[in-house]
Amino acid sequence: MNFTDEQTRRIADSLLTALLERGGMVLKAERGKVQGRIEEILRSNMGEEIDLDREARELLEKHLQTAPPGIDRQRLFLMIKKKLAEEKGIPL
């Protein structure tokens, strides 16, 4: 999944606001810096997932060459992606 910079900013702002309102955290740095760091983490995680999708698609195409006809491509893709994520320690 890929978000625009504005969407990423809004998600980070909402997450930070929710954590602060619920007493889940106390800021030790300026709010803007903390929000900026959350945005960086979100972008990094999205980049990892995009790379994971790309790798899963490549493996899917290789497996489809020997797969029986009528196999559910989407289900196989999700299984491959889940397995890759587990191997690489990427939470989905």
C-alpha positions in Angstrom: 0.0 0.0 0.0 1.3 3.4 -0.9 0.1 6.7 0.6 0.6 10.3 -0.6 2.8 12.6 1.6 -0.4 14.3 2.8 -2.0 11.0 3.8 1.1 9.9 5.6 1.2 13.2 7.5 -2.4 12.9 8.5 -1.9 9.3 9.7 1.1 10.3 11.7 -0.7 13.2 13.2 -3.8 11.1 14.1 -1.6 8.4 15.7 0.4 10.9 17.7 -2.7 12.7 18.9 -4.4 9.5 19.9 -1.3 8.4 21.9 -1.0 11.7 23.7 -4.8 11.9 24.5 -4.9 8.4 25.9 -1.8 9.0 28.0 0.2 6.4 26.1 3.2 8.6 25.8 4.9 11.8 26.9 6.9 13.8 24.4 10.6 14.3 25.2 11.1 16.3 21.9 9.1 18.8 20.0 5.8 17.5 18.6 6.9 18.3 15.0 10.0 16.3 15.3 8.2 13.3 16.8 5.5 13.5 14.1 8.3 13.7 11.4 9.9 10.6 12.8 6.6 8.7 12.8 6.2 9.7 9.1 9.6 8.4 8.3 8.8 5.1 10.0 5.5 4.8 8.1 7.2 5.5 4.7 9.9 3.0 5.5 7.3 0.3 6.4 5.4 1.1 3.2 8.5 0.8 1.2 9.2 -2.6 2.7 5.7 -3.8 1.9 6.0 -2.6 -1.7 9.3 -4.5 -2.1 7.6 -7.5 -0.5 4.7 -7.3 -2.9 7.2 -7.1 -5.8 9.1 -10.2 -4.6 5.9 -12.1 -4.0 4.7 -11.4 -7.5 7.9 -12.6 -9.0 7.7 -15.9 -7.0 4.0 -16.2 -7.9 4.8 -16.0 -11.6 7.4 -18.7 -11.2 5.0 -21.0 -9.3 2.2 -20.4 -11.7 4.2 -22.1 -14.5 4.0 -25.4 -12.7 0.7 -24.9 -10.8 -2.4 -26.8 -11.7 -5.0 -25.0 -13.9 -7.6 -23.0 -12.0 -5.5 -22.2 -9.0 -6.5 -19.1 -7.1 -3.8 -16.5 -8.0 -4.8 -14.1 -5.2 -4.8 -16.7 -2.5 -1.4 -18.0 -3.7 0.0 -14.5 -3.8 -1.2 -13.8 -0.2 0.3 -17.1 1.0 3.7 -16.3 -0.6 3.6 -12.8 0.7 2.8 -14.0 4.2 5.6 -16.5 4.1 8.2 -14.0 2.8 7.1 -11.5 5.5 7.6 -14.1 8.2 11.0 -15.0 6.9 12.1 -11.4 6.7 10.5 -10.4 10.0 8.2 -7.8 8.4 4.9 -7.4 10.2 1.8 -7.2 7.9 
